[in-house]
Amino acid sequence: MKKIIILFVLFFSFTNIHSQEKIYKEVLLEYMKAQGSYQTFSSTIDQMSKLVEAQIDNDKLEPFMEEMFSSLIDDLVPIYQNHLSIQDLRDAIAMYNTPIGRKISEKTPLISSESLGVTISLGMKFSTKIKDLIEE
């Protein structure tokens, strides 16, 4: 009888954990869409697919891209879980659904893109200065 109870508890625990992870994954995906990172990833995938479109049949490419994104989300879940609760994600989603949140979501990829050149330039200057300091 004890073995049956233990097996039942283990099964219920596993099912509950799996269910919680599935819910977290769904909320994370909603967060990524609200935040704009989903769209950024999608546009990156679209650009990549255009590069290989001539070489790979679209019927094969589309399922591959969906699988790749799903795999990315699966890999991101434990990272996000270490830092943000489901409630944190839901609160952020609510913020991103406000006018200022939508503006931040819309402008962040543009700001990131424009900042990349500054970051690269700064990195080059920094590495040159570090090299000079090492040689002194």
Secondary structure, DSSP 8 states (H G I E B T S, - for coil): -HHHHHHHHHHHHHHHHHHHHHHHHHHHHHHHHHHTHHHHHHHHHHHHHHHHTTTS-HHHHHHHHHHHHHHHHHHHHHHHHHH--HHHHHHHHHHHTSHHHHHHHHHHHHHHHHHHHHHHHHHHHHHHHHHHHHH-
